[in-house]
């Protein structure tokens, strides 16, 4: 069985306003619902575990009622850091393969999801990436140097792993070097396999992203 942990335990300070970004409306309903629906439509049998801020558990219950959201899922309280949220969710995860996905990425493609699930069965730790399109510079104090963007990739989610491997990696103590699940797994000596992601799989973190998401949603709904 496949487990998807959808992490939505943050409060989204970069978006501004009082409402956490995962609960902002996109196409008339919360972003998080779009993400859950997207994953559920890909695999209706997958176990779905959602991490949420403790102060918003009742708000989520009300939203599910308001929008008649009936997809079966388990809610887990998010921790102080993303690492802690995932660690909490892993206690509930029963899948042989476990994918971790950002709650504010509602546009991962079916092709990427299919390849992730296929590749993890032989590679054990697989993540989607897309190439950088802009020039980048390395900044050190007041000095900066141009570096080749061809040596860098932008990391997306879902990131998928053999379940026992991911749980073992999360037995470690948290460090600031753990920026995503791949960095946690990599720290125990496991190589991360890369596949090509899709450009539409944006992470909605600021108002501009939300405007772009509205455009993407409309384009996907247009025959």
C-alpha positions in Angstrom: 0.0 0.0 0.0 1.0 3.6 -0.6 0.8 6.3 2.0 0.8 10.0 1.2 1.7 12.4 4.1 0.4 15.8 3.1 2.1 18.4 5.2 0.1 21.5 6.1 1.3 22.2 9.6 2.6 25.7 9.0 1.0 29.1 9.3 2.4 30.6 6.1 3.8 33.9 7.3 5.1 34.8 3.8 1.6 35.0 2.4 0.6 37.7 4.9 -2.8 37.9 6.5 -4.3 35.9 9.3 -5.3 32.8 7.4 -2.7 30.0 6.9 -1.9 29.7 3.2 -3.2 26.1 3.0 -6.7 27.3 3.9 -6.8 30.2 1.4 -9.4 29.8 -1.4 -8.3 28.7 -4.8 -11.1 28.3 -7.3 -13.7 28.7 -4.5 -12.3 26.2 -2.0 -9.2 25.8 0.2 -5.9 25.1 -1.5 -5.3 22.0 0.7 -8.5 20.4 -0.5 -7.4 20.7 -4.1 -4.1 19.0 -3.1 -5.8 16.2 -1.3 -8.3 15.6 -4.1 -5.5 15.6 -6.7 -3.6 12.8 -4.8 -6.8 10.9 -4.1 -7.8 10.9 -7.8 -4.3 9.5 -8.6 -4.7 6.6 -6.2 -8.0 6.2 -4.5 -6.7 3.4 -2.3 -3.7 5.4 -0.9 -3.7 6.1 2.8 -3.9 9.9 3.3 -2.4 11.6 6.4 -2.6 15.3 6.8 -0.6 17.4 9.3 -2.3 20.5 10.5 -1.6 23.3 13.0 -3.2 22.4 16.4 -5.0 25.7 16.6 -6.7 25.0 13.3 -8.1 21.5 13.8 -11.6 22.7 14.5 -11.4 25.2 11.6 -10.5 22.3 9.2 -13.5 20.3 10.5 -15.8 23.2 9.8 -14.3 23.6 6.3 -14.8 19.9 5.5 -18.5 20.4 6.4 -18.9 23.6 4.6 -17.3 22.3 1.3 -18.8 18.8 1.7 -15.3 17.4 1.7 -15.6 13.6 2.2 -12.3 12.1 1.2 -11.1 9.8 4.0 -8.0 11.1 5.7 -6.3 11.0 9.1 -5.3 14.3 10.7 -2.1 14.6 12.7 -1.0 17.7 14.7 1.9 19.5 13.2 5.1 20.1 15.2 7.3 23.1 15.7 9.3 22.3 12.6 8.3 20.4 9.4 10.6 17.6 10.6 8.5 17.2 13.7 5.2 17.2 11.7 6.4 14.4 9.5 7.8 12.5 12.4 4.3 12.7 14.0 2.6 11.5 10.8 5.0 8.6 10.3 3.6 7.1 13.6 0.3 6.7 11.7 1.7 5.6 8.3 1.3 2.0 7.4 2.2 2.0 3.7 5.1 0.0 2.3 6.0 3.1 0.3 5.6 6.6 1.8 5.4 9.8 -0.1 5.5 13.3 1.5 3.9 16.2 -0.3 3.4 19.9 0.4 -0.2 20.8 1.1 0.2 23.9 -1.0 1.3 22.1 -4.2 -2.0 21.2 -5.9 -0.6 20.7 -9.5 1.8 17.8 -9.5 1.2 15.9 -12.7 -0.1 12.4 -13.0 2.9 11.5 -15.1 5.3 12.6 -12.3 3.3 10.7 -9.7 3.3 7.6 -11.8 7.0 7.7 -12.3 7.7 8.4 -8.6 5.7 5.3 -7.7 7.4 3.2 -10.3 11.0 4.3 -9.6 10.9 4.0 -5.8 10.4 0.2 -6.1 14.0 -0.1 -7.3 15.6 3.2 -6.1 14.2 3.4 -2.6 14.4 7.2 -2.4 13.1 9.3 -5.3 12.3 13.1 -5.7 11.2 15.3 -8.6 13.3 18.2 -9.7 13.2 20.9 -12.4 16.1 22.8 -13.9 16.8 26.4 -12.9 15.9 28.9 -15.6 17.6 32.0 -14.2 21.2 33.0 -13.6 22.4 32.6 -10.1 25.3 33.9 -8.0 27.0 32.7 -4.9 27.1 35.4 -2.2 29.8 35.4 0.4 29.7 38.5 2.6 30.0 41.5 0.3 31.4 39.4 -2.6 29.4 37.4 -5.1 30.4 35.1 -7.9 28.5 33.8 -10.9 28.0 30.0 -10.8 26.7 27.6 -13.4 22.9 27.0 -13.0 23.4 23.6 -14.8 24.9 22.2 -11.6 21.7 23.0 -9.6 18.1 21.7 -9.7 15.0 23.0 -7.9 13.5 20.4 -5.6 9.8 19.6 -5.6 7.4 17.2 -3.8 6.1 14.6 -3.5 9.2 12.9 -2.3 8.8 9.1 -2.0 10.7 6.5 0.0 10.6 2.9 1.1 8.6 3.2 4.3 11.0 1.5 6.7 13.8 3.6 5.4 12.0 6.8 5.9 10.9 5.9 9.4 14.4 4.9 10.3 15.8 8.2 9.0 13.3 10.1 11.1 14.6 8.5 14.3 17.4 11.1 14.2 17.4 14.3 16.1 16.5 17.4 14.2 19.2 19.6 12.7 18.8 22.8 10.6 20.4 21.0 7.7 17.1 19.0 7.3 15.3 21.1 4.8 13.2 18.4 3.3 12.7 14.6 3.6 15.4 13.8 1.1 18.0 15.6 3.2 16.9 13.6 6.2 17.2 10.3 4.3 20.5 11.3 2.7 22.0 12.0 6.1 21.8 8.2 6.9 23.9 7.4 3.8 21.2 6.8 1.2 21.5 8.2 -2.3 18.6 10.2 -3.7 17.4 9.3 -7.1 16.2 12.3 -9.2 13.4 12.4 -11.8 12.0 15.2 -13.9 9.2 17.1 -12.2 6.6 19.4 -13.9 6.8 23.2 -14.0 3.2 23.6 -13.0 3.9 21.9 -9.6 4.4 25.3 -7.9 4.5 25.8 -4.1 2.0 28.5 -3.2 3.8 30.6 -0.7 3.0 34.3 -1.5 0.2 36.3 -3.2 1.8 36.1 -6.7 1.9 32.3 -6.4 -1.8 32.3 -5.6 -2.6 34.5 -8.7 -0.6 32.1 -10.8 -2.4 29.1 -9.3 -5.7 30.6 -10.3 -4.5 30.8 -13.9 -3.2 27.2 -13.8 -6.4 25.9 -12.3 -8.4 27.6 -15.1 -6.2 26.2 -17.8 -6.4 22.7 -16.4 -10.3 23.0 -16.2 -10.5 24.2 -19.8 -11.1 21.3 -22.3 
